[in-house]
Amino acid sequence: MTSVSKGGGLSAENLAQQARIREKARESAAQDNARKHNADAERIAADRRADNARRSAKAQGVGRKVDIKA
């Protein structure tokens, strides 16, 4: 009687497991990319808010020396 060895061949179970591993890796990479994108977007928004605040302050004359003549 011949025995069938259970090696790491291309069984349906092994292929399914490899597909699950690849899918988890894809999801993880997508989450990392989303995290980086969100951090970039937050930094850009903060820079924009700071620029707007500087422009607003400049327009209102904040920080200028004003001579008060009585």
mmCIF file of the N, C-alpha and C atoms, coordinates in Angstrom:
data_MODEL
# 
_entry.id   MODEL 
# 
loop_
_atom_site.group_PDB 
_atom_site.id 
_atom_site.type_symbol 
_atom_site.label_atom_id 
_atom_site.label_alt_id 
_atom_site.label_comp_id 
_atom_site.label_asym_id 
_atom_site.label_entity_id 
_atom_site.label_seq_id 
_atom_site.pdbx_PDB_ins_code 
_atom_site.Cartn_x 
_atom_site.Cartn_y 
_atom_site.Cartn_z 
_atom_site.occupancy 
_atom_site.B_iso_or_equiv 
_atom_site.pdbx_formal_charge 
_atom_site.auth_seq_id 
_atom_site.auth_comp_id 
_atom_site.auth_asym_id 
_atom_site.auth_atom_id 
_atom_site.pdbx_PDB_model_num 
ATOM 1   N N  . MET A 1 1  ? 0.850  -1.189  0.000  1.00 0.00 ? 1  MET A N  1 
ATOM 2   C CA . MET A 1 1  ? 0.000  0.000   0.000  1.00 0.00 ? 1  MET A CA 1 
ATOM 3   C C  . MET A 1 1  ? 0.891  1.246   0.000  1.00 0.00 ? 1  MET A C  1 
ATOM 4   N N  . THR A 1 2  ? 0.562  2.149   -0.855 1.00 0.00 ? 2  THR A N  1 
ATOM 5   C CA . THR A 1 2  ? 1.368  3.371   -0.940 1.00 0.00 ? 2  THR A CA 1 
ATOM 6   C C  . THR A 1 2  ? 0.733  4.441   -0.068 1.00 0.00 ? 2  THR A C  1 
ATOM 7   N N  . SER A 1 3  ? 1.598  5.233   0.548  1.00 0.00 ? 3  SER A N  1 
ATOM 8   C CA . SER A 1 3  ? 1.075  6.312   1.392  1.00 0.00 ? 3  SER A CA 1 
ATOM 9   C C  . SER A 1 3  ? 1.257  7.638   0.671  1.00 0.00 ? 3  SER A C  1 
ATOM 10  N N  . VAL A 1 4  ? 0.335  8.518   0.910  1.00 0.00 ? 4  VAL A N  1 
ATOM 11  C CA . VAL A 1 4  ? 0.386  9.841   0.284  1.00 0.00 ? 4  VAL A CA 1 
ATOM 12  C C  . VAL A 1 4  ? 0.956  10.805  1.318  1.00 0.00 ? 4  VAL A C  1 
ATOM 13  N N  . SER A 1 5  ? 2.060  11.428  0.956  1.00 0.00 ? 5  SER A N  1 
ATOM 14  C CA . SER A 1 5  ? 2.656  12.377  1.899  1.00 0.00 ? 5  SER A CA 1 
ATOM 15  C C  . SER A 1 5  ? 1.923  13.704  1.813  1.00 0.00 ? 5  SER A C  1 
ATOM 16  N N  . LYS A 1 6  ? 1.795  14.331  2.964  1.00 0.00 ? 6  LYS A N  1 
ATOM 17  C CA . LYS A 1 6  ? 1.102  15.616  3.005  1.00 0.00 ? 6  LYS A CA 1 
ATOM 18  C C  . LYS A 1 6  ? 2.171  16.710  3.042  1.00 0.00 ? 6  LYS A C  1 
ATOM 19  N N  . GLY A 1 7  ? 2.625  17.122  1.884  1.00 0.00 ? 7  GLY A N  1 
ATOM 20  C CA . GLY A 1 7  ? 3.660  18.135  1.802  1.00 0.00 ? 7  GLY A CA 1 
ATOM 21  C C  . GLY A 1 7  ? 3.050  19.502  1.620  1.00 0.00 ? 7  GLY A C  1 
ATOM 22  N N  . GLY A 1 8  ? 3.873  20.467  1.319  1.00 0.00 ? 8  GLY A N  1 
ATOM 23  C CA . GLY A 1 8  ? 3.399  21.837  1.123  1.00 0.00 ? 8  GLY A CA 1 
ATOM 24  C C  . GLY A 1 8  ? 3.051  22.097  -0.326 1.00 0.00 ? 8  GLY A C  1 
ATOM 25  N N  . GLY A 1 9  ? 2.366  21.174  -0.917 1.00 0.00 ? 9  GLY A N  1 
ATOM 26  C CA . GLY A 1 9  ? 2.029  21.312  -2.336 1.00 0.00 ? 9  GLY A CA 1 
ATOM 27  C C  . GLY A 1 9  ? 0.927  22.310  -2.564 1.00 0.00 ? 9  GLY A C  1 
ATOM 28  N N  . LEU A 1 10 ? 0.344  22.284  -3.726 1.00 0.00 ? 10 LEU A N  1 
ATOM 29  C CA . LEU A 1 10 ? -0.674 23.248  -4.106 1.00 0.00 ? 10 LEU A CA 1 
ATOM 30  C C  . LEU A 1 10 ? -2.077 22.706  -3.840 1.00 0.00 ? 10 LEU A C  1 
ATOM 31  N N  . SER A 1 11 ? -2.316 22.310  -2.592 1.00 0.00 ? 11 SER A N  1 
ATOM 32  C CA . SER A 1 11 ? -3.654 21.840  -2.270 1.00 0.00 ? 11 SER A CA 1 
ATOM 33  C C  . SER A 1 11 ? -4.601 23.024  -2.186 1.00 0.00 ? 11 SER A C  1 
ATOM 34  N N  . ALA A 1 12 ? -5.858 22.749  -2.308 1.00 0.00 ? 12 ALA A N  1 
ATOM 35  C CA . ALA A 1 12 ? -6.855 23.827  -2.248 1.00 0.00 ? 12 ALA A CA 1 
ATOM 36  C C  . ALA A 1 12 ? -6.784 24.534  -0.903 1.00 0.00 ? 12 ALA A C  1 
ATOM 37  N N  . GLU A 1 13 ? -6.524 23.772  0.153  1.00 0.00 ? 13 GLU A N  1 
ATOM 38  C CA . GLU A 1 13 ? -6.451 24.370  1.492  1.00 0.00 ? 13 GLU A CA 1 
ATOM 39  C C  . GLU A 1 13 ? -5.262 25.330  1.588  1.00 0.00 ? 13 GLU A C  1 
ATOM 40  N N  . ASN A 1 14 ? -4.113 24.900  1.062  1.00 0.00 ? 14 ASN A N  1 
ATOM 41  C CA . ASN A 1 14 ? -2.933 25.769  1.097  1.00 0.00 ? 14 ASN A CA 1 
ATOM 42  C C  . ASN A 1 14 ? -3.148 27.029  0.259  1.00 0.00 ? 14 ASN A C  1 
ATOM 43  N N  . LEU A 1 15 ? -3.745 26.864  -0.909 1.00 0.00 ? 15 LEU A N  1 
ATOM 44  C CA . LEU A 1 15 ? -4.002 28.025  -1.767 1.00 0.00 ? 15 LEU A CA 1 
ATOM 45  C C  . LEU A 1 15 ? -4.958 29.006  -1.088 1.00 0.00 ? 15 LEU A C  1 
ATOM 46  N N  . ALA A 1 16 ? -5.971 28.462  -0.423 1.00 0.00 ? 16 ALA A N  1 
ATOM 47  C CA . ALA A 1 16 ? -6.934 29.326  0.273  1.00 0.00 ? 16 ALA A CA 1 
ATOM 48  C C  . ALA A 1 16 ? -6.245 30.069  1.416  1.00 0.00 ? 16 ALA A C  1 
ATOM 49  N N  . GLN A 1 17 ? -5.358 29.390  2.134  1.00 0.00 ? 17 GLN A N  1 
ATOM 50  C CA . GLN A 1 17 ? -4.650 30.027  3.246  1.00 0.00 ? 17 GLN A CA 1 
ATOM 51  C C  . GLN A 1 17 ? -3.728 31.134  2.716  1.00 0.00 ? 17 GLN A C  1 
ATOM 52  N N  . GLN A 1 18 ? -3.038 30.854  1.626  1.00 0.00 ? 18 GLN A N  1 
ATOM 53  C CA . GLN A 1 18 ? -2.161 31.871  1.043  1.00 0.00 ? 18 GLN A CA 1 
ATOM 54  C C  . GLN A 1 18 ? -2.967 33.085  0.575  1.00 0.00 ? 18 GLN A C  1 
ATOM 55  N N  . ALA A 1 19 ? -4.139 32.843  0.024  1.00 0.00 ? 19 ALA A N  1 
ATOM 56  C CA . ALA A 1 19 ? -4.998 33.948  -0.419 1.00 0.00 ? 19 ALA A CA 1 
ATOM 57  C C  . ALA A 1 19 ? -5.440 34.795  0.775  1.00 0.00 ? 19 ALA A C  1 
ATOM 58  N N  . ARG A 1 20 ? -5.777 34.128  1.898  1.00 0.00 ? 20 ARG A N  1 
ATOM 59  C CA . ARG A 1 20 ? -6.166 34.880  3.100  1.00 0.00 ? 20 ARG A CA 1 
ATOM 60  C C  . ARG A 1 20 ? -5.005 35.723  3.618  1.00 0.00 ? 20 ARG A C  1 
ATOM 61  N N  . ILE A 1 21 ? -3.816 35.157  3.602  1.00 0.00 ? 21 ILE A N  1 
ATOM 62  C CA . ILE A 1 21 ? -2.636 35.894  4.079  1.00 0.00 ? 21 ILE A CA 1 
ATOM 63  C C  . ILE A 1 21 ? -2.381 37.106  3.196  1.00 0.00 ? 21 ILE A C  1 
ATOM 64  N N  . ARG A 1 22 ? -2.481 36.927  1.871  1.00 0.00 ? 22 ARG A N  1 
ATOM 65  C CA . ARG A 1 22 ? -2.272 38.045  0.957  1.00 0.00 ? 22 ARG A CA 1 
ATOM 66  C C  . ARG A 1 22 ? -3.331 39.132  1.162  1.00 0.00 ? 22 ARG A C  1 
ATOM 67  N N  . GLU A 1 23 ? -4.573 38.728  1.395  1.00 0.00 ? 23 GLU A N  1 
ATOM 68  C CA . GLU A 1 23 ? -5.655 39.704  1.601  1.00 0.00 ? 23 GLU A CA 1 
ATOM 69  C C  . GLU A 1 23 ? -5.419 40.507  2.878  1.00 0.00 ? 23 GLU A C  1 
ATOM 70  N N  . LYS A 1 24 ? -4.972 39.823  3.943  1.00 0.00 ? 24 LYS A N  1 
ATOM 71  C CA . LYS A 1 24 ? -4.682 40.543  5.193  1.00 0.00 ? 24 LYS A CA 1 
ATOM 72  C C  . LYS A 1 24 ? -3.542 41.529  4.987  1.00 0.00 ? 24 LYS A C  1 
ATOM 73  N N  . ALA A 1 25 ? -2.534 41.131  4.226  1.00 0.00 ? 25 ALA A N  1 
ATOM 74  C CA . ALA A 1 25 ? -1.400 42.019  3.955  1.00 0.00 ? 25 ALA A CA 1 
ATOM 75  C C  . ALA A 1 25 ? -1.866 43.240  3.164  1.00 0.00 ? 25 ALA A C  1 
ATOM 76  N N  . ARG A 1 26 ? -2.757 43.024  2.188  1.00 0.00 ? 26 ARG A N  1 
ATOM 77  C CA . ARG A 1 26 ? -3.297 44.140  1.396  1.00 0.00 ? 26 ARG A CA 1 
ATOM 78  C C  . ARG A 1 26 ? -4.076 45.105  2.293  1.00 0.00 ? 26 ARG A C  1 
ATOM 79  N N  . GLU A 1 27 ? -4.912 44.547  3.169  1.00 0.00 ? 27 GLU A N  1 
ATOM 80  C CA . GLU A 1 27 ? -5.700 45.395  4.062  1.00 0.00 ? 27 GLU A CA 1 
ATOM 81  C C  . GLU A 1 27 ? -4.795 46.203  4.982  1.00 0.00 ? 27 GLU A C  1 
ATOM 82  N N  . SER A 1 28 ? -3.749 45.551  5.496  1.00 0.00 ? 28 SER A N  1 
ATOM 83  C CA . SER A 1 28 ? -2.818 46.228  6.383  1.00 0.00 ? 28 SER A CA 1 
ATOM 84  C C  . SER A 1 28 ? -2.114 47.371  5.649  1.00 0.00 ? 28 SER A C  1 
ATOM 85  N N  . ALA A 1 29 ? -1.686 47.114  4.423  1.00 0.00 ? 29 ALA A N  1 
ATOM 86  C CA . ALA A 1 29 ? -1.024 48.156  3.627  1.00 0.00 ? 29 ALA A CA 1 
ATOM 87  C C  . ALA A 1 29 ? -1.986 49.303  3.343  1.00 0.00 ? 29 ALA A C  1 
ATOM 88  N N  . ALA A 1 30 ? -3.237 48.976  3.060  1.00 0.00 ? 30 ALA A N  1 
ATOM 89  C CA . ALA A 1 30 ? -4.234 50.024  2.787  1.00 0.00 ? 30 ALA A CA 1 
ATOM 90  C C  . ALA A 1 30 ? -4.461 50.879  4.029  1.00 0.00 ? 30 ALA A C  1 
ATOM 91  N N  . GLN A 1 31 ? -4.491 50.243  5.206  1.00 0.00 ? 31 GLN A N  1 
ATOM 92  C CA . GLN A 1 31 ? -4.674 51.001  6.448  1.00 0.00 ? 31 GLN A CA 1 
ATOM 93  C C  . GLN A 1 31 ? -3.477 51.910  6.706  1.00 0.00 ? 31 GLN A C  1 
ATOM 94  N N  . ASP A 1 32 ? -2.262 51.402  6.448  1.00 0.00 ? 32 ASP A N  1 
ATOM 95  C CA . ASP A 1 32 ? -1.067 52.221  6.625  1.00 0.00 ? 32 ASP A CA 1 
ATOM 96  C C  . ASP A 1 32 ? -1.102 53.434  5.697  1.00 0.00 ? 32 ASP A C  1 
ATOM 97  N N  . ASN A 1 33 ? -1.482 53.203  4.439  1.00 0.00 ? 33 ASN A N  1 
ATOM 98  C CA . ASN A 1 33 ? -1.561 54.306  3.477  1.00 0.00 ? 33 ASN A CA 1 
ATOM 99  C C  . ASN A 1 33 ? -2.596 55.331  3.910  1.00 0.00 ? 33 ASN A C  1 
ATOM 100 N N  . ALA A 1 34 ? -3.741 54.852  4.402  1.00 0.00 ? 34 ALA A N  1 
ATOM 101 C CA . ALA A 1 34 ? -4.792 55.766  4.861  1.00 0.00 ? 34 ALA A CA 1 
ATOM 102 C C  . ALA A 1 34 ? -4.306 56.584  6.054  1.00 0.00 ? 34 ALA A C  1 
ATOM 103 N N  . ARG A 1 35 ? -3.592 55.931  6.963  1.00 0.00 ? 35 ARG A N  1 
ATOM 104 C CA . ARG A 1 35 ? -3.069 56.626  8.141  1.00 0.00 ? 35 ARG A CA 1 
ATOM 105 C C  . ARG A 1 35 ? -2.104 57.731  7.713  1.00 0.00 ? 35 ARG A C  1 
ATOM 106 N N  . LYS A 1 36 ? -1.204 57.417  6.776  1.00 0.00 ? 36 LYS A N  1 
ATOM 107 C CA . LYS A 1 36 ? -0.238 58.411  6.297  1.00 0.00 ? 36 LYS A CA 1 
ATOM 108 C C  . LYS A 1 36 ? -0.958 59.554  5.590  1.00 0.00 ? 36 LYS A C  1 
ATOM 109 N N  . HIS A 1 37 ? -1.953 59.211  4.771  1.00 0.00 ? 37 HIS A N  1 
ATOM 110 C CA . HIS A 1 37 ? -2.704 60.242  4.046  1.00 0.00 ? 37 HIS A CA 1 
ATOM 111 C C  . HIS A 1 37 ? -3.414 61.170  5.025  1.00 0.00 ? 37 HIS A C  1 
ATOM 112 N N  . ASN A 1 38 ? -4.026 60.589  6.072  1.00 0.00 ? 38 ASN A N  1 
ATOM 113 C CA . ASN A 1 38 ? -4.736 61.409  7.053  1.00 0.00 ? 38 ASN A CA 1 
ATOM 114 C C  . ASN A 1 38 ? -3.775 62.330  7.795  1.00 0.00 ? 38 ASN A C  1 
ATOM 115 N N  . ALA A 1 39 ? -2.592 61.817  8.132  1.00 0.00 ? 39 ALA A N  1 
ATOM 116 C CA . ALA A 1 39 ? -1.605 62.647  8.831  1.00 0.00 ? 39 ALA A CA 1 
ATOM 117 C C  . ALA A 1 39 ? -1.167 63.810  7.941  1.00 0.00 ? 39 ALA A C  1 
ATOM 118 N N  . ASP A 1 40 ? -0.945 63.527  6.663  1.00 0.00 ? 40 ASP A N  1 
ATOM 119 C CA . ASP A 1 40 ? -0.567 64.587  5.720  1.00 0.00 ? 40 ASP A CA 1 
ATOM 120 C C  . ASP A 1 40 ? -1.684 65.620  5.600  1.00 0.00 ? 40 ASP A C  1 
ATOM 121 N N  . ALA A 1 41 ? -2.917 65.136  5.491  1.00 0.00 ? 41 ALA A N  1 
ATOM 122 C CA . ALA A 1 41 ? -4.059 66.044  5.345  1.00 0.00 ? 41 ALA A CA 1 
ATOM 123 C C  . ALA A 1 41 ? -4.208 66.919  6.590  1.00 0.00 ? 41 ALA A C  1 
ATOM 124 N N  . GLU A 1 42 ? -3.993 66.346  7.776  1.00 0.00 ? 42 GLU A N  1 
ATOM 125 C CA . GLU A 1 42 ? -4.108 67.129  9.016  1.00 0.00 ? 42 GLU A CA 1 
ATOM 126 C C  . GLU A 1 42 ? -3.014 68.187  9.083  1.00 0.00 ? 42 GLU A C  1 
ATOM 127 N N  . ARG A 1 43 ? -1.795 67.824  8.675  1.00 0.00 ? 43 ARG A N  1 
ATOM 128 C CA . ARG A 1 43 ? -0.686 68.770  8.693  1.00 0.00 ? 43 ARG A CA 1 
ATOM 129 C C  . ARG A 1 43 ? -0.957 69.922  7.720  1.00 0.00 ? 43 ARG A C  1 
ATOM 130 N N  . ILE A 1 44 ? -1.447 69.595  6.534  1.00 0.00 ? 44 ILE A N  1 
ATOM 131 C CA . ILE A 1 44 ? -1.754 70.620  5.529  1.00 0.00 ? 44 ILE A CA 1 
ATOM 132 C C  . ILE A 1 44 ? -2.853 71.547  6.037  1.00 0.00 ? 44 ILE A C  1 
ATOM 133 N N  . ALA A 1 45 ? -3.886 70.964  6.659  1.00 0.00 ? 45 ALA A N  1 
ATOM 134 C CA . ALA A 1 45 ? -4.985 71.781  7.190  1.00 0.00 ? 45 ALA A CA 1 
ATOM 135 C C  . ALA A 1 45 ? -4.478 72.700  8.304  1.00 0.00 ? 45 ALA A C  1 
ATOM 136 N N  . ALA A 1 46 ? -3.597 72.191  9.165  1.00 0.00 ? 46 ALA A N  1 
ATOM 137 C CA . ALA A 1 46 ? -3.047 73.017  10.246 1.00 0.00 ? 46 ALA A CA 1 
ATOM 138 C C  . ALA A 1 46 ? -2.215 74.163  9.675  1.00 0.00 ? 46 ALA A C  1 
ATOM 139 N N  . ASP A 1 47 ? -1.422 73.879  8.643  1.00 0.00 ? 47 ASP A N  1 
ATOM 140 C CA . ASP A 1 47 ? -0.631 74.927  7.998  1.00 0.00 ? 47 ASP A CA 1 
ATOM 141 C C  . ASP A 1 47 ? -1.549 75.994  7.396  1.00 0.00 ? 47 ASP A C  1 
ATOM 142 N N  . ARG A 1 48 ? -2.642 75.540  6.765  1.00 0.00 ? 48 ARG A N  1 
ATOM 143 C CA . ARG A 1 48 ? -3.581 76.482  6.148  1.00 0.00 ? 48 ARG A CA 1 
ATOM 144 C C  . ARG A 1 48 ? -4.229 77.359  7.215  1.00 0.00 ? 48 ARG A C  1 
ATOM 145 N N  . ARG A 1 49 ? -4.621 76.749  8.338  1.00 0.00 ? 49 ARG A N  1 
ATOM 146 C CA . ARG A 1 49 ? -5.236 77.543  9.414  1.00 0.00 ? 49 ARG A CA 1 
ATOM 147 C C  . ARG A 1 49 ? -4.249 78.579  9.954  1.00 0.00 ? 49 ARG A C  1 
ATOM 148 N N  . ALA A 1 50 ? -2.988 78.178  10.122 1.00 0.00 ? 50 ALA A N  1 
ATOM 149 C CA . ALA A 1 50 ? -1.973 79.112  10.627 1.00 0.00 ? 50 ALA A CA 1 
ATOM 150 C C  . ALA A 1 50 ? -1.757 80.257  9.634  1.00 0.00 ? 50 ALA A C  1 
ATOM 151 N N  . ASP A 1 51 ? -1.699 79.929  8.342  1.00 0.00 ? 51 ASP A N  1 
ATOM 152 C CA . ASP A 1 51 ? -1.540 80.977  7.319  1.00 0.00 ? 51 ASP A CA 1 
ATOM 153 C C  . ASP A 1 51 ? -2.724 81.939  7.348  1.00 0.00 ? 51 ASP A C  1 
ATOM 154 N N  . ASN A 1 52 ? -3.927 81.373  7.456  1.00 0.00 ? 52 ASN A N  1 
ATOM 155 C CA . ASN A 1 52 ? -5.123 82.229  7.494  1.00 0.00 ? 52 ASN A CA 1 
ATOM 156 C C  . ASN A 1 52 ? -5.107 83.133  8.720  1.00 0.00 ? 52 ASN A C  1 
ATOM 157 N N  . ALA A 1 53 ? -4.681 82.604  9.858  1.00 0.00 ? 53 ALA A N  1 
ATOM 158 C CA . ALA A 1 53 ? -4.629 83.410  11.084 1.00 0.00 ? 53 ALA A CA 1 
ATOM 159 C C  . ALA A 1 53 ? -3.604 84.538  10.928 1.00 0.00 ? 53 ALA A C  1 
ATOM 160 N N  . ARG A 1 54 ? -2.459 84.236  10.312 1.00 0.00 ? 54 ARG A N  1 
ATOM 161 C CA . ARG A 1 54 ? -1.443 85.278  10.092 1.00 0.00 ? 54 ARG A CA 1 
ATOM 162 C C  . ARG A 1 54 ? -1.967 86.371  9.169  1.00 0.00 ? 54 ARG A C  1 
ATOM 163 N N  . ARG A 1 55 ? -2.635 85.943  8.089  1.00 0.00 ? 55 ARG A N  1 
ATOM 164 C CA . ARG A 1 55 ? -3.182 86.941  7.149  1.00 0.00 ? 55 ARG A CA 1 
ATOM 165 C C  . ARG A 1 55 ? -4.236 87.812  7.830  1.00 0.00 ? 55 ARG A C  1 
ATOM 166 N N  . SER A 1 56 ? -5.085 87.165  8.628  1.00 0.00 ? 56 SER A N  1 
ATOM 167 C CA . SER A 1 56 ? -6.149 87.903  9.309  1.00 0.00 ? 56 SER A CA 1 
ATOM 168 C C  . SER A 1 56 ? -5.551 88.910  10.293 1.00 0.00 ? 56 SER A C  1 
ATOM 169 N N  . ALA A 1 57 ? -4.553 88.458  11.042 1.00 0.00 ? 57 ALA A N  1 
ATOM 170 C CA . ALA A 1 57 ? -3.914 89.353  12.008 1.00 0.00 ? 57 ALA A CA 1 
ATOM 171 C C  . ALA A 1 57 ? -3.237 90.520  11.296 1.00 0.00 ? 57 ALA A C  1 
ATOM 172 N N  . LYS A 1 58 ? -2.608 90.231  10.168 1.00 0.00 ? 58 LYS A N  1 
ATOM 173 C CA . LYS A 1 58 ? -1.936 91.288  9.402  1.00 0.00 ? 58 LYS A CA 1 
ATOM 174 C C  . LYS A 1 58 ? -2.955 92.297  8.884  1.00 0.00 ? 58 LYS A C  1 
ATOM 175 N N  . ALA A 1 59 ? -4.077 91.801  8.404  1.00 0.00 ? 59 ALA A N  1 
ATOM 176 C CA . ALA A 1 59 ? -5.112 92.685  7.870  1.00 0.00 ? 59 ALA A CA 1 
ATOM 177 C C  . ALA A 1 59 ? -5.698 93.568  8.968  1.00 0.00 ? 59 ALA A C  1 
ATOM 178 N N  . GLN A 1 60 ? -5.733 93.048  10.191 1.00 0.00 ? 60 GLN A N  1 
ATOM 179 C CA . GLN A 1 60 ? -6.296 93.827  11.300 1.00 0.00 ? 60 GLN A CA 1 
ATOM 180 C C  . GLN A 1 60 ? -5.255 94.722  11.950 1.00 0.00 ? 60 GLN A C  1 
ATOM 181 N N  . GLY A 1 61 ? -4.023 94.622  11.505 1.00 0.00 ? 61 GLY A N  1 
ATOM 182 C CA . GLY A 1 61 ? -2.985 95.492  12.033 1.00 0.00 ? 61 GLY A CA 1 
ATOM 183 C C  . GLY A 1 61 ? -2.406 95.007  13.346 1.00 0.00 ? 61 GLY A C  1 
ATOM 184 N N  . VAL A 1 62 ? -2.625 93.762  13.694 1.00 0.00 ? 62 VAL A N  1 
ATOM 185 C CA . VAL A 1 62 ? -2.085 93.240  14.947 1.00 0.00 ? 62 VAL A CA 1 
ATOM 186 C C  . VAL A 1 62 ? -0.574 93.163  14.824 1.00 0.00 ? 62 VAL A C  1 
ATOM 187 N N  . GLY A 1 63 ? 0.112  93.637  15.856 1.00 0.00 ? 63 GLY A N  1 
ATOM 188 C CA . GLY A 1 63 ? 1.560  93.554  15.855 1.00 0.00 ? 63 GLY A CA 1 
ATOM 189 C C  . GLY A 1 63 ? 2.243  94.801  15.307 1.00 0.00 ? 63 GLY A C  1 
ATOM 190 N N  . ARG A 1 64 ? 1.472  95.728  14.772 1.00 0.00 ? 64 ARG A N  1 
ATOM 191 C CA . ARG A 1 64 ? 2.070  96.962  14.272 1.00 0.00 ? 64 ARG A CA 1 
ATOM 192 C C  . ARG A 1 64 ? 2.224  97.952  15.415 1.00 0.00 ? 64 ARG A C  1 
ATOM 193 N N  . LYS A 1 65 ? 3.263  98.714  15.310 1.00 0.00 ? 65 LYS A N  1 
ATOM 194 C CA . LYS A 1 65 ? 3.438  99.771  16.309 1.00 0.00 ? 65 LYS A CA 1 
ATOM 195 C C  . LYS A 1 65 ? 2.561  100.949 15.894 1.00 0.00 ? 65 LYS A C  1 
ATOM 196 N N  . VAL A 1 66 ? 1.771  101.389 16.814 1.00 0.00 ? 66 VAL A N  1 
ATOM 197 C CA . VAL A 1 66 ? 0.870  102.502 16.518 1.00 0.00 ? 66 VAL A CA 1 
ATOM 198 C C  . VAL A 1 66 ? 1.222  103.661 17.442 1.00 0.00 ? 66 VAL A C  1 
ATOM 199 N N  . ASP A 1 67 ? 1.484  104.791 16.841 1.00 0.00 ? 67 ASP A N  1 
ATOM 200 C CA . ASP A 1 67 ? 1.766  105.985 17.644 1.00 0.00 ? 67 ASP A CA 1 
ATOM 201 C C  . ASP A 1 67 ? 0.443  106.621 18.036 1.00 0.00 ? 67 ASP A C  1 
ATOM 202 N N  . ILE A 1 68 ? 0.267  106.773 19.336 1.00 0.00 ? 68 ILE A N  1 
ATOM 203 C CA . ILE A 1 68 ? -0.956 107.410 19.817 1.00 0.00 ? 68 ILE A CA 1 
ATOM 204 C C  . ILE A 1 68 ? -0.624 108.870 20.108 1.00 0.00 ? 68 ILE A C  1 
ATOM 205 N N  . LYS A 1 69 ? -1.262 109.755 19.347 1.00 0.00 ? 69 LYS A N  1 
ATOM 206 C CA . LYS A 1 69 ? -1.012 111.187 19.537 1.00 0.00 ? 69 LYS A CA 1 
ATOM 207 C C  . LYS A 1 69 ? -2.196 111.794 20.275 1.00 0.00 ? 69 LYS A C  1 
ATOM 208 N N  . ALA A 1 70 ? -1.883 112.344 21.411 1.00 0.00 ? 70 ALA A N  1 
ATOM 209 C CA . ALA A 1 70 ? -2.955 112.910 22.219 1.00 0.00 ? 70 ALA A CA 1 
ATOM 210 C C  . ALA A 1 70 ? -3.180 114.367 21.875 1.00 0.00 ? 70 ALA A C  1 
# 
